[in-house]
Amino acid sequence: MKYAFSVGCTTLARLPGYEISFRRVAEALGIELVDIEGSGCCGTTHLRSID
Amino acid sequence: MLCFQCGTYIADCPIGRHVEEYNPRMIAMMAKLGLKDELFSGDLLWLCTHFYTCLERCPQNVKLAEIISNLRSVVVREGFLHHDFRKVIEALAEHGYIYEMTDFIEEEREFQDPPPVPKANTEEIRRIMKETGLDKLAGIELKEE
């Protein structure tokens, strides 16, 4: 099973444990993660405030 | 209005714990009383980081973080954007992330084994900003690459 994966920015910069554990769990469950090329940050909490 | 000013949420608010002057009940009161200029001009409205603990704690199910989001949208439409938020948008246009991905972050990742920081497609992000008018709303100049 393949899933597209984007790590976002807060996890990337501040919560690396989330990403590491997710990658390991996916591996254990036989899920292949495909990193989305060029993906960045969605800016959600900030940008949704100025919508 | 559902709020009866109990203040339960503030006990668990990560901002309230560290910033003494942060009192979202003031935001609720100022909004109710229509004190627009006072509310729009300060930092108060912009301190919330949306941890959403207030939504879990409020006995009246007031969605305070959502109210703050909506108030900010109104403020922005009236032409006021807090300078810290402008910086966030600039960072997003420049790096593709709301933080700059520093060497320290790269090194940390190398040490812990996930793949290197993905290179964000900033050209695409800037195009979206331009088409949605976010650049004008935020009053920023988008650099062409």
N, CA and C atoms of all chains as a GROMACS GRO file, in nm:
protein
  588
    1MET      N    1   0.084  -0.119   0.000
    1MET     CA    2   0.000   0.000   0.000
    1MET      C    3   0.089   0.126   0.000
    2LYS      N    4   0.056   0.219  -0.089
    2LYS     CA    5   0.137   0.341  -0.100
    2LYS      C    6   0.057   0.462  -0.055
    3TYR      N    7   0.122   0.549   0.020
    3TYR     CA    8   0.058   0.674   0.058
    3TYR      C    9   0.150   0.791   0.027
    4ALA      N   10   0.092   0.900  -0.025
    4ALA     CA   11   0.170   1.023  -0.042
    4ALA      C   12   0.187   1.087   0.095
    5PHE      N   13   0.302   1.141   0.120
    5PHE     CA   14   0.331   1.193   0.253
    5PHE      C   15   0.396   1.331   0.248
    6SER      N   16   0.337   1.423   0.325
    6SER     CA   17   0.399   1.555   0.340
    6SER      C   18   0.410   1.583   0.488
    7VAL      N   19   0.528   1.621   0.531
    7VAL     CA   20   0.550   1.634   0.675
    7VAL      C   21   0.507   1.770   0.732
    8GLY      N   22   0.488   1.870   0.643
    8GLY     CA   23   0.449   2.003   0.692
    8GLY      C   24   0.568   2.075   0.752
    9CYS      N   25   0.542   2.175   0.837
    9CYS     CA   26   0.660   2.248   0.888
    9CYS      C   27   0.677   2.241   1.039
   10THR      N   28   0.568   2.240   1.115
   10THR     CA   29   0.585   2.239   1.260
   10THR      C   30   0.644   2.106   1.305
   11THR      N   31   0.594   1.998   1.247
   11THR     CA   32   0.650   1.867   1.278
   11THR      C   33   0.796   1.861   1.234
   12LEU      N   34   0.820   1.916   1.117
   12LEU     CA   35   0.955   1.915   1.061
   12LEU      C   36   1.055   1.988   1.151
   13ALA      N   37   1.014   2.105   1.197
   13ALA     CA   38   1.108   2.189   1.270
   13ALA      C   39   1.106   2.164   1.421
   14ARG      N   40   0.991   2.133   1.475
   14ARG     CA   41   0.981   2.131   1.621
   14ARG      C   42   0.947   1.996   1.681
   15LEU      N   43   0.885   1.908   1.604
   15LEU     CA   44   0.838   1.782   1.663
   15LEU      C   45   0.888   1.662   1.582
   16PRO      N   46   1.020   1.650   1.566
   16PRO     CA   47   1.072   1.544   1.479
   16PRO      C   48   1.029   1.404   1.524
   17GLY      N   49   1.003   1.389   1.652
   17GLY     CA   50   0.960   1.259   1.705
   17GLY      C   51   0.832   1.209   1.639
   18TYR      N   52   0.740   1.304   1.607
   18TYR     CA   53   0.614   1.266   1.541
   18TYR      C   54   0.642   1.201   1.408
   19GLU      N   55   0.732   1.264   1.333
   19GLU     CA   56   0.762   1.213   1.199
   19GLU      C   57   0.833   1.077   1.207
   20ILE      N   58   0.931   1.070   1.295
   20ILE     CA   59   1.009   0.946   1.307
   20ILE      C   60   0.918   0.830   1.347
   21SER      N   61   0.833   0.855   1.448
   21SER     CA   62   0.747   0.745   1.493
   21SER      C   63   0.647   0.708   1.384
   22PHE      N   64   0.597   0.811   1.310
   22PHE     CA   65   0.501   0.780   1.204
   22PHE      C   66   0.565   0.696   1.094
   23ARG      N   67   0.688   0.732   1.058
   23ARG     CA   68   0.757   0.655   0.953
   23ARG      C   69   0.780   0.510   0.998
   24ARG      N   70   0.814   0.494   1.125
   24ARG     CA   71   0.840   0.357   1.174
   24ARG      C   72   0.711   0.275   1.182
   25VAL      N   73   0.604   0.338   1.228
   25VAL     CA   74   0.476   0.268   1.237
   25VAL      C   75   0.430   0.228   1.098
   26ALA      N   76   0.442   0.321   1.001
   26ALA     CA   77   0.401   0.291   0.864
   26ALA      C   78   0.480   0.172   0.810
   27GLU      N   79   0.608   0.173   0.839
   27GLU     CA   80   0.694   0.063   0.792
   27GLU      C   81   0.647  -0.070   0.853
   28ALA      N   82   0.620  -0.067   0.981
   28ALA     CA   83   0.576  -0.189   1.049
   28ALA      C   84   0.443  -0.240   0.994
   29LEU      N   85   0.359  -0.147   0.948
   29LEU     CA   86   0.228  -0.187   0.894
   29LEU      C   87   0.233  -0.218   0.744
   30GLY      N   88   0.351  -0.208   0.688
   30GLY     CA   89   0.366  -0.237   0.546
   30GLY      C   90   0.315  -0.127   0.455
   31ILE      N   91   0.313  -0.002   0.507
   31ILE     CA   92   0.270   0.111   0.424
   31ILE      C   93   0.394   0.180   0.368
   32GLU      N   94   0.394   0.198   0.236
   32GLU     CA   95   0.506   0.268   0.176
   32GLU      C   96   0.472   0.416   0.167
   33LEU      N   97   0.560   0.502   0.222
   33LEU     CA   98   0.534   0.646   0.218
   33LEU      C   99   0.612   0.708   0.103
   34VAL      N  100   0.541   0.781   0.018
   34VAL     CA  101   0.608   0.849  -0.092
   34VAL      C  102   0.610   0.998  -0.059
   35ASP      N  103   0.729   1.052  -0.036
   35ASP     CA  104   0.740   1.194  -0.003
   35ASP      C  105   0.700   1.279  -0.124
   36ILE      N  106   0.611   1.375  -0.101
   36ILE     CA  107   0.563   1.459  -0.212
   36ILE      C  108   0.671   1.561  -0.246
   37GLU      N  109   0.712   1.558  -0.369
   37GLU     CA  110   0.819   1.649  -0.410
   37GLU      C  111   0.768   1.793  -0.409
   38GLY      N  112   0.849   1.883  -0.356
   38GLY     CA  113   0.814   2.026  -0.358
   38GLY      C  114   0.712   2.068  -0.253
   39SER      N  115   0.669   1.975  -0.168
   39SER     CA  116   0.568   2.013  -0.069
   39SER      C  117   0.633   2.096   0.042
   40GLY      N  118   0.558   2.192   0.091
   40GLY     CA  119   0.612   2.277   0.196
   40GLY      C  120   0.514   2.286   0.311
   41CYS      N  121   0.485   2.410   0.349
   41CYS     CA  122   0.401   2.434   0.466
   41CYS      C  123   0.267   2.488   0.420
   42CYS      N  124   0.160   2.451   0.493
   42CYS     CA  125   0.028   2.502   0.455
   42CYS      C  126  -0.003   2.634   0.527
   43GLY      N  127   0.077   2.667   0.628
   43GLY     CA  128   0.057   2.795   0.698
   43GLY      C  129  -0.074   2.806   0.772
   44THR      N  130  -0.135   2.693   0.800
   44THR     CA  131  -0.276   2.693   0.839
   44THR      C  132  -0.316   2.787   0.953
   45THR      N  133  -0.258   2.770   1.071
   45THR     CA  134  -0.311   2.850   1.183
   45THR      C  135  -0.296   2.999   1.158
   46HIS      N  136  -0.193   3.036   1.082
   46HIS     CA  137  -0.174   3.178   1.053
   46HIS      C  138  -0.264   3.224   0.939
   47LEU      N  139  -0.262   3.149   0.831
   47LEU     CA  140  -0.334   3.197   0.713
   47LEU      C  141  -0.485   3.189   0.728
   48ARG      N  142  -0.533   3.092   0.803
   48ARG     CA  143  -0.678   3.086   0.817
   48ARG      C  144  -0.731   3.202   0.902
   49SER      N  145  -0.639   3.266   0.974
   49SER     CA  146  -0.678   3.382   1.053
   49SER      C  147  -0.697   3.506   0.967
   50ILE      N  148  -0.646   3.503   0.846
   50ILE     CA  149  -0.655   3.626   0.766
   50ILE      C  150  -0.725   3.595   0.634
   51ASP      N  151  -0.815   3.499   0.640
   51ASP     CA  152  -0.886   3.458   0.520
   51ASP      C  153  -0.995   3.558   0.485
   52MET      N  154  -2.493   3.585   2.351
   52MET     CA  155  -2.356   3.538   2.379
   52MET      C  156  -2.356   3.435   2.492
   53LEU      N  157  -2.284   3.329   2.467
   53LEU     CA  158  -2.282   3.218   2.563
   53LEU      C  159  -2.185   3.242   2.680
   54CYS      N  160  -2.080   3.322   2.655
   54CYS     CA  161  -1.973   3.338   2.753
   54CYS      C  162  -2.026   3.402   2.881
   55PHE      N  163  -2.001   3.335   2.998
   55PHE     CA  164  -2.038   3.400   3.125
   55PHE      C  165  -1.914   3.436   3.206
   56GLN      N  166  -1.802   3.456   3.134
   56GLN     CA  167  -1.680   3.511   3.194
   56GLN      C  168  -1.624   3.428   3.309
   57CYS      N  169  -1.630   3.294   3.300
   57CYS     CA  170  -1.579   3.212   3.410
   57CYS      C  171  -1.427   3.202   3.407
   58GLY      N  172  -1.370   3.208   3.287
   58GLY     CA  173  -1.224   3.205   3.277
   58GLY      C  174  -1.162   3.067   3.292
   59THR      N  175  -1.242   2.962   3.283
   59THR     CA  176  -1.191   2.825   3.300
   59THR      C  177  -1.079   2.793   3.200
   60TYR      N  178  -1.100   2.835   3.076
   60TYR     CA  179  -1.006   2.802   2.968
   60TYR      C  180  -0.865   2.852   2.994
   61ILE      N  181  -0.853   2.967   3.065
   61ILE     CA  182  -0.722   3.031   3.076
   61ILE      C  183  -0.625   2.946   3.159
   62ALA      N  184  -0.679   2.863   3.248
   62ALA     CA  185  -0.594   2.780   3.333
   62ALA      C  186  -0.509   2.685   3.248
   63ASP      N  187  -0.557   2.651   3.132
   63ASP     CA  188  -0.487   2.554   3.049
   63ASP      C  189  -0.434   2.616   2.919
   64CYS      N  190  -0.436   2.748   2.912
   64CYS     CA  191  -0.391   2.814   2.789
   64CYS      C  192  -0.239   2.831   2.792
   65PRO      N  193  -0.167   2.773   2.697
   65PRO     CA  194  -0.021   2.782   2.701
   65PRO      C  195   0.031   2.925   2.687
   66ILE      N  196  -0.047   3.012   2.625
   66ILE     CA  197  -0.004   3.152   2.614
   66ILE      C  198  -0.032   3.224   2.745
   67GLY      N  199  -0.153   3.200   2.797
   67GLY     CA  200  -0.192   3.262   2.924
   67GLY      C  201  -0.095   3.229   3.037
   68ARG      N  202  -0.037   3.110   3.030
   68ARG     CA  203   0.056   3.067   3.133
   68ARG      C  204   0.184   3.150   3.132
   69HIS      N  205   0.224   3.196   3.015
   69HIS     CA  206   0.353   3.264   3.003
   69HIS      C  207   0.344   3.414   2.978
   70VAL      N  208   0.231   3.459   2.928
   70VAL     CA  209   0.219   3.602   2.898
   70VAL      C  210   0.112   3.661   2.989
   71GLU      N  211   0.160   3.738   3.086
   71GLU     CA  212   0.070   3.786   3.190
   71GLU      C  213  -0.044   3.872   3.135
   72GLU      N  214  -0.011   3.955   3.035
   72GLU     CA  215  -0.112   4.050   2.986
   72GLU      C  216  -0.213   3.984   2.891
   73TYR      N  217  -0.191   3.855   2.860
   73TYR     CA  218  -0.284   3.790   2.768
   73TYR      C  219  -0.412   3.750   2.839
   74ASN      N  220  -0.519   3.817   2.805
   74ASN     CA  221  -0.646   3.787   2.868
   74ASN      C  222  -0.756   3.785   2.763
   75PRO      N  223  -0.783   3.667   2.706
   75PRO     CA  224  -0.881   3.659   2.598
   75PRO      C  225  -1.022   3.701   2.641
   76ARG      N  226  -1.049   3.702   2.771
   76ARG     CA  227  -1.181   3.750   2.813
   76ARG      C  228  -1.197   3.897   2.775
   77MET      N  229  -1.082   3.968   2.773
   77MET     CA  230  -1.083   4.108   2.728
   77MET      C  231  -1.127   4.115   2.581
   78ILE      N  232  -1.077   4.017   2.502
   78ILE     CA  233  -1.114   4.016   2.360
   78ILE      C  234  -1.265   3.999   2.347
   79ALA      N  235  -1.318   3.902   2.422
   79ALA     CA  236  -1.462   3.876   2.417
   79ALA      C  237  -1.541   4.000   2.460
   80MET      N  238  -1.496   4.064   2.568
   80MET     CA  239  -1.567   4.182   2.619
   80MET      C  240  -1.558   4.298   2.520
   81MET      N  241  -1.437   4.321   2.466
   81MET     CA  242  -1.417   4.432   2.374
   81MET      C  243  -1.501   4.413   2.248
   82ALA      N  244  -1.508   4.285   2.201
   82ALA     CA  245  -1.588   4.257   2.081
   82ALA      C  246  -1.735   4.284   2.109
   83LYS      N  247  -1.780   4.239   2.228
   83LYS     CA  248  -1.920   4.259   2.265
   83LYS      C  249  -1.955   4.407   2.275
   84LEU      N  250  -1.861   4.485   2.330
   84LEU     CA  251  -1.888   4.627   2.351
   84LEU      C  252  -1.857   4.712   2.228
   85GLY      N  253  -1.803   4.646   2.126
   85GLY     CA  254  -1.774   4.718   2.002
   85GLY      C  255  -1.655   4.813   2.011
   86LEU      N  256  -1.560   4.781   2.098
   86LEU     CA  257  -1.442   4.868   2.112
   86LEU      C  258  -1.339   4.833   2.003
   87LYS      N  259  -1.378   4.867   1.882
   87LYS     CA  260  -1.303   4.824   1.765
   87LYS      C  261  -1.160   4.877   1.763
   88ASP      N  262  -1.144   5.007   1.779
   88ASP     CA  263  -1.010   5.066   1.768
   88ASP      C  264  -0.914   5.008   1.869
   89GLU      N  265  -0.961   4.993   1.993
   89GLU     CA  266  -0.875   4.939   2.099
   89GLU      C  267  -0.834   4.796   2.066
   90LEU      N  268  -0.930   4.720   2.016
   90LEU     CA  269  -0.905   4.579   1.988
   90LEU      C  270  -0.812   4.562   1.867
   91PHE      N  271  -0.831   4.648   1.768
   91PHE     CA  272  -0.754   4.635   1.644
   91PHE      C  273  -0.610   4.680   1.657
   92SER      N  274  -0.585   4.773   1.750
   92SER     CA  275  -0.454   4.836   1.748
   92SER      C  276  -0.346   4.763   1.829
   93GLY      N  277  -0.383   4.677   1.923
   93GLY     CA  278  -0.282   4.617   2.010
   93GLY      C  279  -0.235   4.479   1.967
   94ASP      N  280  -0.159   4.414   2.055
   94ASP     CA  281  -0.110   4.279   2.029
   94ASP      C  282  -0.211   4.172   2.072
   95LEU      N  283  -0.302   4.211   2.162
   95LEU     CA  284  -0.391   4.116   2.229
   95LEU      C  285  -0.452   4.011   2.136
   96LEU      N  286  -0.508   4.059   2.025
   96LEU     CA  287  -0.580   3.970   1.934
   96LEU      C  288  -0.487   3.873   1.861
   97TRP      N  289  -0.358   3.906   1.860
   97TRP     CA  290  -0.264   3.829   1.776
   97TRP      C  291  -0.178   3.732   1.856
   98LEU      N  292  -0.201   3.723   1.985
   98LEU     CA  293  -0.116   3.636   2.067
   98LEU      C  294  -0.158   3.490   2.063
   99CYS      N  295  -0.285   3.463   2.034
   99CYS     CA  296  -0.336   3.325   2.034
   99CYS      C  297  -0.263   3.244   1.925
  100THR      N  298  -0.217   3.123   1.963
  100THR     CA  299  -0.147   3.039   1.865
  100THR      C  300  -0.228   2.916   1.825
  101HIS      N  301  -0.355   2.913   1.868
  101HIS     CA  302  -0.444   2.804   1.831
  101HIS      C  303  -0.399   2.667   1.877
  102PHE      N  304  -0.378   2.657   2.006
  102PHE     CA  305  -0.355   2.526   2.068
  102PHE      C  306  -0.488   2.455   2.089
  103TYR      N  307  -0.594   2.532   2.091
  103TYR     CA  308  -0.731   2.482   2.105
  103TYR      C  309  -0.762   2.420   2.240
  104THR      N  310  -0.679   2.446   2.342
  104THR     CA  311  -0.714   2.394   2.474
  104THR      C  312  -0.840   2.462   2.527
  105CYS      N  313  -0.860   2.589   2.486
  105CYS     CA  314  -0.979   2.662   2.533
  105CYS      C  315  -1.108   2.593   2.485
  106LEU      N  316  -1.102   2.536   2.366
  106LEU     CA  317  -1.221   2.469   2.313
  106LEU      C  318  -1.255   2.345   2.395
  107GLU      N  319  -1.149   2.282   2.448
  107GLU     CA  320  -1.173   2.163   2.529
  107GLU      C  321  -1.224   2.198   2.668
  108ARG      N  322  -1.181   2.313   2.720
  108ARG     CA  323  -1.211   2.347   2.860
  108ARG      C  324  -1.342   2.424   2.878
  109CYS      N  325  -1.384   2.500   2.780
  109CYS     CA  326  -1.498   2.591   2.800
  109CYS      C  327  -1.627   2.515   2.832
  110PRO      N  328  -1.688   2.545   2.950
  110PRO     CA  329  -1.810   2.474   2.989
  110PRO      C  330  -1.931   2.515   2.904
  111GLN      N  331  -1.920   2.626   2.834
  111GLN     CA  332  -2.030   2.676   2.753
  111GLN      C  333  -2.011   2.646   2.604
  112ASN      N  334  -1.906   2.569   2.574
  112ASN     CA  335  -1.874   2.536   2.434
  112ASN      C  336  -1.855   2.658   2.345
  113VAL      N  337  -1.798   2.763   2.404
  113VAL     CA  338  -1.763   2.878   2.321
  113VAL      C  339  -1.633   2.842   2.246
  114LYS      N  340  -1.636   2.861   2.116
  114LYS     CA  341  -1.516   2.828   2.038
  114LYS      C  342  -1.427   2.952   2.029
  115LEU      N  343  -1.359   2.979   2.140
  115LEU     CA  344  -1.284   3.104   2.150
  115LEU      C  345  -1.178   3.119   2.041
  116ALA      N  346  -1.100   3.013   2.018
  116ALA     CA  347  -0.993   3.022   1.917
  116ALA      C  348  -1.051   3.054   1.779
  117GLU      N  349  -1.170   3.000   1.753
  117GLU     CA  350  -1.235   3.026   1.624
  117GLU      C  351  -1.282   3.171   1.616
  118ILE      N  352  -1.334   3.220   1.729
  118ILE     CA  353  -1.379   3.360   1.734
  118ILE      C  354  -1.261   3.453   1.707
  119ILE      N  355  -1.148   3.420   1.768
  119ILE     CA  356  -1.027   3.502   1.749
  119ILE      C  357  -0.987   3.501   1.601
  120SER      N  358  -0.990   3.383   1.540
  120SER     CA  359  -0.959   3.372   1.396
  120SER      C  360  -1.049   3.462   1.313
  121ASN      N  361  -1.178   3.455   1.343
  121ASN     CA  362  -1.274   3.534   1.266
  121ASN      C  363  -1.254   3.684   1.287
  122LEU      N  364  -1.227   3.722   1.413
  122LEU     CA  365  -1.203   3.864   1.440
  122LEU      C  366  -1.081   3.913   1.364
  123ARG      N  367  -0.977   3.829   1.359
  123ARG     CA  368  -0.856   3.868   1.285
  123ARG      C  369  -0.889   3.890   1.138
  124SER      N  370  -0.972   3.802   1.084
  124SER     CA  371  -1.009   3.818   0.943
  124SER      C  372  -1.075   3.953   0.919
  125VAL      N  373  -1.162   3.993   1.012
  125VAL     CA  374  -1.229   4.122   1.000
  125VAL      C  375  -1.125   4.235   1.005
  126VAL      N  376  -1.033   4.223   1.102
  126VAL     CA  377  -0.931   4.325   1.119
  126VAL      C  378  -0.847   4.338   0.991
  127VAL      N  379  -0.809   4.224   0.934
  127VAL     CA  380  -0.725   4.226   0.814
  127VAL      C  381  -0.799   4.290   0.697
  128ARG      N  382  -0.927   4.258   0.684
  128ARG     CA  383  -1.005   4.317   0.576
  128ARG      C  384  -1.012   4.469   0.590
  129GLU      N  385  -1.001   4.517   0.713
  129GLU     CA  386  -1.003   4.662   0.734
  129GLU      C  387  -0.864   4.723   0.721
  130GLY      N  388  -0.770   4.641   0.678
  130GLY     CA  389  -0.638   4.696   0.644
  130GLY      C  390  -0.534   4.691   0.753
  131PHE      N  391  -0.559   4.614   0.860
  131PHE     CA  392  -0.456   4.605   0.964
  131PHE      C  393  -0.409   4.462   0.977
  132LEU      N  394  -0.281   4.440   0.953
  132LEU     CA  395  -0.223   4.307   0.973
  132LEU      C  396  -0.105   4.322   1.069
  133HIS      N  397  -0.105   4.241   1.174
  133HIS     CA  398   0.003   4.251   1.272
  133HIS      C  399   0.136   4.220   1.204
  134HIS      N  400   0.241   4.294   1.243
  134HIS     CA  401   0.371   4.280   1.173
  134HIS      C  402   0.428   4.139   1.184
  135ASP      N  403   0.400   4.070   1.294
  135ASP     CA  404   0.451   3.932   1.307
  135ASP      C  405   0.388   3.840   1.203
  136PHE      N  406   0.261   3.863   1.173
  136PHE     CA  407   0.193   3.780   1.074
  136PHE      C  408   0.244   3.811   0.933
  137ARG      N  409   0.276   3.937   0.912
  137ARG     CA  410   0.333   3.975   0.781
  137ARG      C  411   0.465   3.899   0.762
  138LYS      N  412   0.544   3.889   0.870
  138LYS     CA  413   0.672   3.818   0.862
  138LYS      C  414   0.651   3.670   0.829
  139VAL      N  415   0.546   3.611   0.888
  139VAL     CA  416   0.516   3.470   0.862
  139VAL      C  417   0.486   3.450   0.713
  140ILE      N  418   0.407   3.541   0.657
  140ILE     CA  419   0.371   3.529   0.515
  140ILE      C  420   0.495   3.549   0.427
  141GLU      N  421   0.580   3.642   0.467
  141GLU     CA  422   0.704   3.663   0.391
  141GLU      C  423   0.792   3.538   0.396
  142ALA      N  424   0.799   3.476   0.513
  142ALA     CA  425   0.880   3.354   0.527
  142ALA      C  426   0.825   3.243   0.439
  143LEU      N  427   0.694   3.233   0.436
  143LEU     CA  428   0.628   3.130   0.356
  143LEU      C  429   0.660   3.150   0.207
  144ALA      N  430   0.659   3.275   0.163
  144ALA     CA  431   0.689   3.304   0.022
  144ALA      C  432   0.835   3.276  -0.010
  145GLU      N  433   0.920   3.303   0.088
  145GLU     CA  434   1.064   3.290   0.061
  145GLU      C  435   1.115   3.147   0.077
  146HIS      N  436   1.073   3.080   0.184
  146HIS     CA  437   1.128   2.948   0.213
  146HIS      C  438   1.030   2.833   0.184
  147GLY      N  439   0.902   2.866   0.172
  147GLY     CA  440   0.803   2.760   0.156
  147GLY      C  441   0.761   2.702   0.291
  148TYR      N  442   0.814   2.759   0.397
  148TYR     CA  443   0.779   2.717   0.533
  148TYR      C  444   0.757   2.842   0.618
  149ILE      N  445   0.679   2.828   0.724
  149ILE     CA  446   0.661   2.946   0.809
  149ILE      C  447   0.782   2.970   0.900
  150TYR      N  448   0.870   2.872   0.906
  150TYR     CA  449   0.998   2.894   0.973
  150TYR      C  450   1.108   2.876   0.869
  151GLU      N  451   1.220   2.940   0.894
  151GLU     CA  452   1.333   2.911   0.809
  151GLU      C  453   1.391   2.779   0.857
  152MET      N  454   1.418   2.687   0.762
  152MET     CA  455   1.476   2.559   0.799
  152MET      C  456   1.627   2.576   0.813
  153THR      N  457   1.672   2.588   0.935
  153THR     CA  458   1.812   2.622   0.960
  153THR      C  459   1.902   2.499   0.951
  154ASP      N  460   2.033   2.524   0.948
  154ASP     CA  461   2.131   2.414   0.949
  154ASP      C  462   2.111   2.326   1.071
  155PHE      N  463   2.074   2.391   1.179
  155PHE     CA  464   2.053   2.315   1.303
  155PHE      C  465   1.945   2.208   1.285
  156ILE      N  466   1.837   2.248   1.218
  156ILE     CA  467   1.728   2.152   1.194
  156ILE      C  468   1.776   2.039   1.104
  157GLU      N  469   1.852   2.076   1.001
  157GLU     CA  470   1.908   1.974   0.910
  157GLU      C  471   1.996   1.875   0.986
  158GLU      N  472   2.084   1.930   1.069
  158GLU     CA  473   2.176   1.844   1.144
  158GLU      C  474   2.101   1.751   1.238
  159GLU      N  475   2.002   1.808   1.304
  159GLU     CA  476   1.920   1.732   1.396
  159GLU      C  477   1.856   1.613   1.325
  160ARG      N  478   1.805   1.638   1.204
  160ARG     CA  479   1.739   1.533   1.127
  160ARG      C  480   1.838   1.426   1.084
  161GLU      N  481   1.956   1.469   1.042
  161GLU     CA  482   2.058   1.373   1.001
  161GLU      C  483   2.087   1.277   1.115
  162PHE      N  484   2.094   1.334   1.233
  162PHE     CA  485   2.126   1.257   1.352
  162PHE      C  486   2.016   1.155   1.383
  163GLN      N  487   1.890   1.195   1.356
  163GLN     CA  488   1.778   1.108   1.396
  163GLN      C  489   1.724   1.019   1.285
  164ASP      N  490   1.777   1.033   1.169
  164ASP     CA  491   1.756   0.946   1.052
  164ASP      C  492   1.643   0.972   0.952
  165PRO      N  493   1.544   1.064   0.975
  165PRO     CA  494   1.450   1.087   0.866
  165PRO      C  495   1.519   1.157   0.748
  166PRO      N  496   1.461   1.152   0.628
  166PRO     CA  497   1.525   1.213   0.513
  166PRO      C  498   1.544   1.364   0.529
  167PRO      N  499   1.633   1.425   0.449
  167PRO     CA  500   1.656   1.569   0.462
  167PRO      C  501   1.529   1.652   0.440
  168VAL      N  502   1.533   1.775   0.488
  168VAL     CA  503   1.417   1.866   0.475
  168VAL      C  504   1.377   1.877   0.327
  169PRO      N  505   1.250   1.848   0.295
  169PRO     CA  506   1.209   1.859   0.155
  169PRO      C  507   1.218   2.003   0.106
  170LYS      N  508   1.262   2.018  -0.018
  170LYS     CA  509   1.272   2.153  -0.076
  170LYS      C  510   1.133   2.192  -0.126
  171ALA      N  511   1.079   2.299  -0.065
  171ALA     CA  512   0.943   2.338  -0.101
  171ALA      C  513   0.942   2.411  -0.235
  172ASN      N  514   0.834   2.395  -0.307
  172ASN     CA  515   0.819   2.463  -0.435
  172ASN      C  516   0.769   2.605  -0.412
  173THR      N  517   0.862   2.695  -0.387
  173THR     CA  518   0.824   2.832  -0.348
  173THR      C  519   0.764   2.910  -0.466
  174GLU      N  520   0.803   2.872  -0.586
  174GLU     CA  521   0.749   2.941  -0.703
  174GLU      C  522   0.596   2.923  -0.708
  175GLU      N  523   0.556   2.800  -0.686
  175GLU     CA  524   0.413   2.767  -0.684
  175GLU      C  525   0.341   2.843  -0.572
  176ILE      N  526   0.404   2.846  -0.454
  176ILE     CA  527   0.345   2.914  -0.339
  176ILE      C  528   0.324   3.062  -0.369
  177ARG      N  529   0.425   3.123  -0.431
  177ARG     CA  530   0.413   3.266  -0.464
  177ARG      C  531   0.303   3.290  -0.568
  178ARG      N  532   0.289   3.193  -0.660
  178ARG     CA  533   0.185   3.207  -0.762
  178ARG      C  534   0.046   3.202  -0.696
  179ILE      N  535   0.031   3.111  -0.600
  179ILE     CA  536  -0.098   3.101  -0.528
  179ILE      C  537  -0.124   3.231  -0.451
  180MET      N  538  -0.019   3.282  -0.388
  180MET     CA  539  -0.035   3.407  -0.312
  180MET      C  540  -0.080   3.520  -0.402
  181LYS      N  541  -0.022   3.527  -0.521
  181LYS     CA  542  -0.054   3.632  -0.615
  181LYS      C  543  -0.199   3.617  -0.663
  182GLU      N  544  -0.234   3.492  -0.700
  182GLU     CA  545  -0.368   3.470  -0.756
  182GLU      C  546  -0.479   3.489  -0.653
  183THR      N  547  -0.448   3.458  -0.527
  183THR     CA  548  -0.550   3.475  -0.423
  183THR      C  549  -0.548   3.617  -0.365
  184GLY      N  550  -0.448   3.694  -0.405
  184GLY     CA  551  -0.439   3.833  -0.357
  184GLY      C  552  -0.383   3.844  -0.216
  185LEU      N  553  -0.322   3.735  -0.167
  185LEU     CA  554  -0.266   3.738  -0.031
  185LEU      C  555  -0.152   3.839  -0.020
  186ASP      N  556  -0.074   3.852  -0.128
  186ASP     CA  557   0.038   3.947  -0.125
  186ASP      C  558  -0.012   4.090  -0.103
  187LYS      N  559  -0.120   4.124  -0.173
  187LYS     CA  560  -0.175   4.261  -0.158
  187LYS      C  561  -0.236   4.279  -0.020
  188LEU      N  562  -0.308   4.175   0.024
  188LEU     CA  563  -0.373   4.181   0.155
  188LEU      C  564  -0.269   4.204   0.265
  189ALA      N  565  -0.155   4.135   0.252
  189ALA     CA  566  -0.051   4.145   0.353
  189ALA      C  567   0.042   4.262   0.328
  190GLY      N  568   0.027   4.327   0.212
  190GLY     CA  569   0.114   4.440   0.179
  190GLY      C  570   0.258   4.400   0.161
  191ILE      N  571   0.282   4.285   0.096
  191ILE     CA  572   0.421   4.243   0.073
  191ILE      C  573   0.450   4.236  -0.076
  192GLU      N  574   0.578   4.258  -0.108
  192GLU     CA  575   0.625   4.245  -0.247
  192GLU      C  576   0.676   4.104  -0.264
  193LEU      N  577   0.626   4.034  -0.366
  193LEU     CA  578   0.677   3.899  -0.390
  193LEU      C  579   0.794   3.908  -0.485
  194LYS      N  580   0.907   3.851  -0.441
  194LYS     CA  581   1.027   3.850  -0.527
  194LYS      C  582   1.010   3.746  -0.636
  195GLU      N  583   1.049   3.782  -0.757
  195GLU     CA  584   1.047   3.682  -0.866
  195GLU      C  585   1.179   3.608  -0.863
  196GLU      N  586   1.172   3.479  -0.899
  196GLU     CA  587   1.298   3.402  -0.896
  196GLU      C  588   1.361   3.398  -1.034
   0.00000   0.00000   0.00000
